[in-house]
């Protein structure tokens, strides 16, 4: 079975947290603004020295190989343990 980390929910939750709404209340989906498969490939790569920045309505989001998710330059989530631990 292929192991992969589900980073998309963490990014959506970080954006929703900044907006003060539940993830389901966002007016758009992340898939409208980023290639989710490409992000998941970055997350599951053995390299940790990367950073991906993209825009969604009203915000700039940065995901780092270290496990940090920033919205508008502020760390909203810092995932613990191995950066982007994978799930089966």
C-alpha positions in Angstrom: 0.0 0.0 0.0 1.3 3.5 -0.8 1.9 5.7 2.1 0.9 9.3 1.8 0.2 12.2 4.0 -3.1 14.1 3.8 -1.7 17.7 3.9 -4.8 19.3 2.2 -7.0 19.1 5.3 -4.3 20.7 7.4 -4.0 23.6 5.0 -7.7 24.1 4.7 -8.0 24.1 8.5 -5.2 26.7 8.8 -7.0 29.0 6.4 -10.3 28.5 8.1 -8.8 29.2 11.5 -7.5 32.6 10.2 -10.9 33.4 8.8 -12.6 32.4 12.0 -14.9 29.8 10.2 -15.2 26.1 10.0 -13.4 24.5 7.0 -16.7 23.7 5.4 -17.7 27.4 5.5 -14.9 28.6 3.2 -16.2 30.1 0.0 -13.9 28.1 -2.2 -12.0 24.8 -2.3 -8.3 24.5 -2.2 -8.4 22.4 -5.3 -9.5 25.6 -7.2 -6.2 27.2 -6.4 -3.5 24.6 -6.2 -2.5 21.2 -7.7 -3.2 19.1 -4.6 -1.3 16.1 -6.1 1.8 18.2 -6.6 1.6 19.4 -2.9 1.3 15.8 -1.7 4.3 14.8 -3.8 6.3 17.5 -2.1 5.2 16.5 1.3 6.1 12.9 0.7 9.5 13.6 -0.8 12.6 12.8 1.2 13.7 16.4 1.0 12.7 18.8 3.8 14.3 22.0 2.4 11.4 23.2 0.4 8.7 25.9 0.5 5.6 26.3 -1.6 3.7 29.6 -1.5 0.3 30.2 -3.3 -2.6 32.6 -3.2 -6.2 31.9 -2.3 -8.9 34.6 -1.9 -7.7 37.2 0.7 -4.6 35.1 1.8 -1.1 34.0 0.9 -0.4 30.5 2.1 3.0 28.9 2.6 3.7 25.3 3.3 7.2 24.3 4.3 8.9 21.0 4.4 9.6 21.5 8.1 5.9 21.0 8.8 4.9 24.7 9.1 1.9 26.1 7.5 1.8 29.9 7.3 -1.1 32.1 6.3 -0.3 35.7 5.5 3.2 35.2 6.9 2.1 34.0 10.3 2.6 30.4 11.5 -0.8 29.0 11.9 0.1 25.3 12.3 3.4 23.7 13.2 2.9 20.0 12.8 4.7 17.9 15.5 6.9 14.9 15.1 8.5 14.0 11.8 7.6 16.8 9.4 4.5 15.7 7.6 4.2 12.2 9.1 2.7 9.9 6.5 -0.4 7.8 7.0 -1.1 4.5 5.3 
